[in-house]
Amino acid sequence: MEKRVLLFLFLAFLVMYGYQMLVVRQSPAPARTAPGAETSQALSGAETPPGEVRQPESPTPALPSVSVEVGETEERDLRIETQTVTAVFTNRGARLKSYRLKHYLDQVGQPLELVASFPVPSTLPFSVRVDDPQVTATTNQALFAVKSSAPPGVISGPTRLEFEYRDAAGLGVTKSFVLEPTSYVVTFDVAVKLGDMALSPIIEWGPGLGDEGSAVTGQYVVKPRALLLREGERSTERFAASDVATTGTHKGVFQYAGVDDHYFMSVAMAQGPLTVHYRSVTIPAAGDAKAPARELMAYSVDPAGDEAVRFYVGPKDFDQLSSISPAMVRAIDFGLFDVVVVPLLRALKWIYGYVGNYGWAIILLTVAINALMFPLRHKSVVSMRRMQEIQPEAKKIQDRYANLKATDPAKQKMNQELMALYRERGVNPASGCVPMLLTFPVLFAFYALLTTAIELRGAPFVGWIRDLSAPDPFYVTPVLMGITQIWQTWIQPQTGVDPAQQKMMMFMPVIFMFFFLWAPSGVAIYWFVSNLWGIGQQYLTNYLIGPPNIRPPRPAAERRVKQAGSGKTDAASRES
């Protein structure tokens, strides 16, 4: 009985792991057209006729010769620095050129860039698009006049950047950006007029996020995808680039809508109705024909009104998101047990505040969780020991009915005899698995936390482990985890005698060790410490309850006599 329960729990973990790895964590690549065709089409936002390969557009297409009334003659950059980001805007189109996060580094130790840059021309964030292609080209390539800029140094309060362009053809465009000193929110406002007619601009966010410098790789990484949360809903919608063909456009009121990857996101937060359009972008590798192309997501938003739109461009950090809105934290995919994950995250950060190292914080929190679960696991082991003690008698009963088919009515007599044996010995077959099942939500929640929390990104532990969100480079912790898992399985009470089940249970830790070779090292450390605790608790429980008292099976007639003397009337005694 208990062997089947443990086998079920192992298989349940494998199913959840497989779902997370194959469905949630990975996004199938969209179908490709001719090389370069999809890339150019996605970047330009235009349709490519069947069979035609669109060539990359010129970075600065020729604009009609129109007298500029408000603008500048030279392209220049404007830098604004907050406590969290360093943003660079260009006056060509009044767009965002660079957006580096100060507190998150790339693989070479530089502030992480979130504006994607590619070997082909791409749409910079805060480009705008209208129905007239010529007006769109002029708006994104004209040299805007800078009406207000940021002061030098780190800003201490909300700071506004204003750009304006106007020409003799009647085209007038104004753009303004407001950056806040301690957050990742950018408030964007745009107005486009052609003569006396106000146009409705669509705001573009270029291909994906520029998180190509992330140290996180492998099957645990979330590839760029779309995400949105509708007003009044609690569940965030997420879909991959391959789904854009059927779910590319969404209309409604959204608490947020945009794109994300494993640790970062860019989303729009509008007050009123919004139309969001997604498109997949395939970026060929630069200079290496054999390198895989990058699959990204781009999005554009079309607000129904003329109010400013707030954008959050930054990390999926729980505290940062909750400071904006409680709904924003749902952008973090904590999985099925998110209610449990949040307290665990709070506890992990609280411990980190004292020890100053997330590796030790994981170890201490793992010990604390297992200590709280000690009574449940102890009860489970005691129940398993009782089941182990009656296994010879239970096996004797099962052997007598082994030749009967499962549909044979006489097979029910076996179950009746087994239940009579359980009652006689005071054993509840479910009492061993129920306590263990109660611990699994916490274990799975902690697992989800360690594979999702941005706090572990780039966090060192000791020695060779320099990033708890990356796999162990020398596979030391996964191997130790596998060895301790085998040890723990070996010393558990043997409640089943099926050789096939026993081999399967001993083989499961080897499969686990193989999976954990590419798992974040923080997860491997957590599982390794849990195994060590389980081994120690098993030896302590064995010491407290003593060796198993396994009785030899009695003949069935002897059990029936005893039951008759005690006044019990079960199926076996009625037969006698």
Secondary structure, DSSP 8 states (H G I E B T S, - for coil): -HHHHHHHHHHHHHHHHHHIIIIIS--------STTHHHHHHHHT----TT-------SS-------EEE--SS--EEEEE-SSEEEEEETBTTEEEEEEEEEEE-TTSSEEE-S---SS----TTEEE-S-HHHHHHHHHSB-EEEE---SSB-SS-EEEEEEEEETTSEEEEEEEEE-SSS-EEEEEEEEEETTEEE--EEEE-SS--GGG-S--STT---SEEEEEETT--S-EEE-GGGHHHH-EEEE-EEEEEEE-SSEEEEEE-SS-EEEEEEEEEE--SS-TTS--EEEEEEEEEESSSS-EEEEEEE--HHHHHHH-GGGGGGS---TTHHHHHHHHHHHHHHHHHHS-HHHHHHHHHHHHHHHTHHHHHHHHHHHHHHHHTHHHHHHHHHHTTTS-TT-TTHHHHHHHHHHHHHHHT--GGGTTHHHHHHHHHHHHHHHHHHH-GGGTT---STT---TTSB-TT-HHHHHHHHHHHHHHHHS------HHHHHHHHHHHHHHHHHHTTSBHHHHHHHHHHHHHHHHHHHHHHHHH-S--------HHHHHHHHHHTT---HHHHH-
